[in-house]
Each structure stands twice: as structure tokens, then as C-alpha cells.
Amino acid sequence: MTTDPLSLKNLLLGGAGAPPSEGEGDSALAEVRHEVQTRVPGLRWSDASKAIDAKIDSVLERPIDGLLVAAWAKYGELRKYADLGAYPPGKRVLTSLVRHKVDASFKPSVVIQVTGIDVASLELPIVLALELEGVTLEIEAGRILAVRAGALQGVGTVGFRLSVLRPKLPPKDLFPPIEKKTGKVELPAAIALGDGVRIGAAAAPGPDRL
């Protein structure tokens, strides 16, 4: 078990603070870098390699709690807390979720530019199938403000899909998706969410650019 902040990279590719897992590891990122170098015309690799590494890391280092809260914000059992008549500002609620599953998928991407022109897009399709227990949410005025404790386990996959834009070529999966199965992972005792996430809506992140 670990109480370290859990990122997508920890969960899907291993690394410091990662939970017990099965499957491939960070060597996949080396293959991604090689494929981008060979497939993207006009790319000065000596200039771009560190930037690409940093952008891939920035995508994968995102804390997993953001994905979980986005899923909980659409959870039918919580919709009653969006009623500001029954649960107005100043009335803070602690609600415990029963053992449940969260299925989430999204496609963060990194757009690669040469002299200010988009020449390629590296998409990282991610799918999570997680089982959670012992989760308590702090809610006020229709917003999830904090997560208190809980644990998760399950399976996640990440793919690497490259689209060359100039010249326009069909998207290509660089290799089969990497799958990771985690052991039981304890979430941090308290995760504050700033202004909170509104129940009933959650925005998806846009592409990163370099």
C-alpha cells in the first residue's frame, strides 16, 4: 500500500511511489520517443526530445484524483446535493460512497509544432476500470470540495497513437496498449479540491502543445 500522491504515470507505467502492478514499464516511453523521431519529418530531434519528454510527463503526471472526482460528479447518487434549496451554501455534507466501480476513458494529446506549424499529434488514449471502497466526499453548494480517505484497485491501459499532420497520414498506434493491474492502493487521507467540482458537469482537458 502507499499514501503517496497517485498519478497516471505511477498507475500505468510504474515509477516512484507506484502501487504493485503487472506488465510493461517505462521502456515504452523510450520506444515512443524513437517512433516520433523517425516518423515526424522536419523535426529537429536535438531541440525537441526534452520538450516531448516533458510534455508526455506532464500528461501522465496528472493526479488520478481529478479523474475520479470527474466521474463522481456525474454519479447519480450525488445529484440530490446539487439542489441548492435543500443543500444551500454553508450547509456542508460528508457522504460515504458504497463499494463501487469507476470506468473512465479520455484521450489527452500532445501537439508537436515546427516553426509554429502543427506537424504531428501524439494521442494517449487511457482507459481505467477501478473498484473503490471507503471513500468519503465533502460537498457544499453542489460542489465536491474534498475527498477523505478511501482505497482503489483495478486495471488501466494507456496507448500511444501518432498522427502525422504534414503530410497528412492516418493515425498509427505505435504499439499495443500497455495494461497495468494494480494491487490495493490507499488514497491520501485528505485531498482538497480548491473551489471544488460542480456535481453534474466536468470539463475534459484540451491538448498540450510544444
C-alpha positions in Angstrom: 0.0 0.0 0.0 1.1 3.6 -0.5 -0.2 7.0 0.6 1.9 8.9 -1.9 0.0 11.0 -4.5 -1.1 8.7 -7.2 -0.6 9.9 -10.8 -1.5 8.3 -14.1 2.2 7.6 -14.7 2.5 5.8 -11.3 -0.6 3.7 -12.0 0.0 2.9 -15.7 3.8 2.8 -16.2 5.3 2.3 -12.7 7.8 4.5 -11.0 8.5 6.1 -7.6 5.6 5.5 -5.3 3.8 3.2 -7.7 1.5 0.5 -6.4 2.2 -3.2 -7.0 1.5 -3.9 -10.7 2.0 -6.3 -13.6 3.0 -5.5 -17.2 5.4 -3.3 -19.1 7.1 -0.2 -17.7 9.0 3.0 -18.6 10.8 1.3 -21.5 7.7 2.0 -23.6 8.4 5.8 -23.4 11.8 5.2 -25.0 10.1 3.5 -27.9 7.6 6.3 -28.2 10.5 8.8 -28.5 12.2 6.7 -31.1 9.0 6.4 -33.2 8.3 10.2 -33.1 11.9 10.9 -34.1 11.7 8.6 -37.2 8.1 9.4 -38.3 7.8 13.2 -38.0 9.5 15.0 -40.9 11.4 18.2 -40.3 11.7 17.7 -36.6 15.0 18.8 -35.1 15.3 16.0 -32.5 18.1 17.6 -30.6 15.8 20.6 -29.9 12.5 18.6 -29.4 13.4 15.5 -27.5 13.5 17.1 -24.0 10.3 19.1 -24.7 8.5 16.0 -25.9 9.6 14.1 -22.8 8.4 16.9 -20.6 5.0 17.1 -22.3 4.4 13.4 -22.1 5.4 13.5 -18.4 3.1 16.5 -17.8 0.2 14.5 -19.3 0.9 11.3 -17.3 1.8 13.1 -14.0 -1.7 14.4 -13.6 -3.1 13.2 -10.3 -5.7 10.4 -10.7 -8.0 12.0 -8.1 -9.1 14.5 -10.8 -10.4 11.7 -13.0 -12.1 10.1 -10.0 -13.8 13.3 -9.0 -15.0 14.0 -12.5 -16.6 10.5 -12.5 -18.2 11.1 -9.1 -19.5 14.5 -10.3 -21.7 12.5 -12.7 -22.7 9.8 -10.1 -26.4 9.6 -9.9 -26.4 9.1 -6.1 -24.9 12.6 -5.7 -27.3 14.6 -7.8 -29.5 15.4 -4.9 -26.7 17.5 -3.4 -26.9 19.8 -6.5 -30.3 21.0 -5.2 -29.3 24.4 -3.6 -32.7 24.6 -2.0 -32.1 21.5 0.1 -28.3 21.9 0.4 -27.6 25.7 0.3 -24.2 27.4 0.7 -23.0 27.0 4.3 -24.5 23.5 4.7 -21.6 21.2 4.3 -22.2 17.4 3.9 -20.0 14.4 4.4 -21.2 11.4 2.4 -19.7 8.0 2.2 -19.9 6.1 -1.1 -20.6 2.4 -1.0 -18.1 0.0 -2.6 -18.4 0.9 -6.3 -16.7 0.8 -9.7 -15.5 3.8 -11.8 -14.9 3.3 -15.5 -13.2 6.3 -17.1 -11.6 7.0 -20.5 -10.1 10.0 -22.1 -7.6 11.0 -24.7 -5.0 13.5 -23.7 -2.7 14.6 -26.5 0.5 16.5 -27.3 0.6 18.6 -30.5 4.1 18.9 -32.0 5.0 22.0 -33.8 7.8 23.0 -36.2 8.3 26.8 -36.7 4.8 27.4 -35.2 3.0 24.9 -37.5 1.3 21.8 -36.2 3.1 18.8 -37.8 2.0 15.9 -35.6 -0.2 14.9 -32.7 0.6 12.2 -30.2 -2.5 10.9 -28.5 -2.5 8.9 -25.3 -5.9 7.0 -25.1 -6.3 6.0 -21.4 -8.9 3.6 -20.0 -9.4 2.9 -16.3 -11.6 0.3 -14.7 -11.3 0.8 -10.9 -13.0 -0.5 -7.9 -13.2 1.9 -4.9 -14.2 1.4 -1.3 -14.2 3.6 1.9 -14.5 6.9 0.0 -16.0 9.9 1.8 -16.7 13.1 -0.1 -17.1 16.6 1.4 -19.8 18.5 -0.5 -21.2 22.0 -0.2 -23.4 24.1 -2.6 -23.5 21.5 -5.3 -19.7 21.1 -5.4 -17.4 18.3 -4.3 -14.8 20.1 -2.2 -12.6 17.3 -0.8 -12.1 13.6 -0.8 -11.4 12.0 2.6 -9.6 8.6 2.5 -10.6 5.5 0.5 -8.8 2.8 -1.4 -8.8 1.6 -5.0 -7.7 -1.3 -7.2 -8.2 -2.3 -10.8 -6.9 -2.2 -14.3 -5.7 0.6 -16.5 -4.5 0.8 -20.1 -2.6 3.5 -22.0 -1.9 3.7 -25.7 0.3 5.9 -27.9 -1.2 6.9 -31.2 0.7 9.2 -33.6 -0.9 11.3 -36.3 1.4 13.0 -38.8 -0.4 16.1 -40.0 2.0 17.5 -42.6 1.9 15.5 -44.8 -1.5 14.2 -43.6 -1.2 10.5 -42.7 -3.7 8.1 -41.0 -3.2 7.8 -37.2 -1.0 4.9 -36.2 -0.8 3.0 -32.9 2.9 2.8 -32.1 2.4 -0.5 -30.3 -0.5 -2.3 -28.5 -1.9 -0.6 -25.4 0.1 -1.1 -22.2 -2.1 -2.7 -19.4 -1.4 -2.5 -15.7 -3.2 -4.3 -12.9 -2.8 -2.7 -9.5 -2.9 -4.1 -6.0 -4.9 -2.3 -3.4 -3.8 1.4 -3.1 -4.7 3.7 -0.2 -5.7 7.2 -1.3 -4.3 10.1 0.7 -6.2 10.8 4.0 -7.5 14.2 2.6 -7.5 15.6 -0.9 -8.6 19.3 -1.1 -10.1 20.4 -4.4 -9.9 24.2 -4.2 -13.2 25.7 -5.4 -14.5 22.2 -5.9 -16.0 20.3 -8.8 -19.7 21.0 -9.7 -21.9 18.0 -9.5 -23.3 17.2 -12.9 -20.5 18.6 -15.0 -16.8 18.1 -15.5 -14.7 19.6 -18.3 -12.2 17.5 -20.2 -8.6 18.8 -20.6 -7.5 20.1 -24.0 -4.3 19.1 -25.9 -0.9 20.2 -24.7 1.4 21.8 -27.3 5.1 22.1 -27.9 
